[in-house]
Amino acid sequence: MKRRHSTILLVAWLFAGCADEAVPKPKGWPRLDLPEQAHSAWREEGAPFAAEVPTYARIAQRKTDGDTRWYDMRFAQQRATMHLTYTAVHDDLPALIEKAHGFKEMHQSKAARIKSDRALHPSIAYSGSLFNLEGDVATPFVFYLTDSTDHFLYGTLYFDTRPNADSLRQ
């Protein structure tokens, strides 16, 4: 008899505890504290191009070899570096574009997906491609921009951490 009363009390308690409708919890997103968006003009003496860069980024020239220059744009707070390669175009634009696509394709075996977008800006006469790489890839972002006659700029973004797409999977 005592066991039967205990069972009835347990069942009543379970039903009483389920009065509210269950609501699933929303997915969590990592908190990113990004600095305020502001840009400043950048032009290094002797540099063949100028740019507007975020005020929280620092650009330094790494190396020069003829018509090719390498720069690093460092984002210290985000622990990331954008490696930039500038090359003067001398009737070799198709080869430069092919080289940029070849570098992107090196990551294809690790990438879960590669999204590409064309960058066209006719008013200032430049074009290019932007590639977002998803998955366990070393760089999540690759791009190139050119004016098709004189300038070619190629860039890759690297974070100071080992790629691990599973830690960000939803």
Residue pairs with C-beta under 8 A, 6 or more apart in sequence:
27 170
30 168
35 54
35 55
35 56
35 77
37 54
38 54
38 55
39 52
39 53
39 54
39 55
40 52
40 53
40 55
41 50
41 51
41 52
42 50
42 51
42 52
42 53
42 59
43 50
43 51
44 59
44 61
47 61
47 69
47 86
48 69
48 86
48 88
48 151
49 86
49 151
49 153
53 59
53 73
54 75
56 75
56 76
56 77
57 73
57 74
57 75
57 82
58 73
58 74
58 76
59 71
59 72
59 73
59 74
59 84
60 71
60 72
60 74
61 69
61 70
61 71
62 70
62 71
62 72
63 69
63 70
64 70
67 87
67 88
67 90
68 85
68 86
68 87
68 88
69 85
69 86
70 83
70 84
70 85
70 86
71 83
71 84
71 85
71 86
72 81
72 82
72 83
72 84
73 81
73 82
73 84
74 80
74 81
75 81
75 82
78 159
79 159
79 160
79 161
80 157
80 158
80 159
80 160
81 157
81 158
81 160
82 155
82 156
82 157
82 158
83 155
83 156
83 157
83 158
84 153
84 154
84 155
85 153
85 154
85 155
86 151
86 152
86 153
86 154
87 96
87 152
87 153
87 154
88 150
88 151
88 152
89 96
89 146
89 147
89 148
89 149
89 150
89 151
89 152
93 146
93 148
93 152
96 144
96 146
96 152
96 154
97 144
97 146
99 154
100 129
100 142
100 144
100 154
103 142
103 154
103 156
104 114
104 131
104 133
104 142
107 114
107 133
107 137
107 138
107 139
107 142
108 114
110 135
110 136
110 137
110 138
110 163
111 133
111 134
111 135
111 137
112 134
112 135
112 136
112 165
113 133
113 134
113 135
114 131
114 132
114 133
114 134
115 131
115 132
115 134
116 129
116 130
116 131
116 132
117 129
117 130
117 131
117 132
118 127
118 128
118 129
118 130
119 126
119 127
119 128
119 129
119 130
119 143
119 145
120 127
121 127
125 147
125 148
126 145
126 146
126 147
127 145
127 146
127 148
128 143
128 144
128 145
128 146
128 153
129 143
129 144
130 141
130 142
130 143
131 141
131 142
131 143
132 140
132 141
133 139
133 140
133 141
133 142
134 140
134 165
135 165
136 163
136 164
136 165
136 166
137 163
138 158
138 163
139 156
139 157
139 158
140 157
140 159
141 155
141 156
141 157
142 155
142 156
142 157
143 154
143 155
144 152
144 153
144 154
144 155
145 152
145 153
146 152
146 153
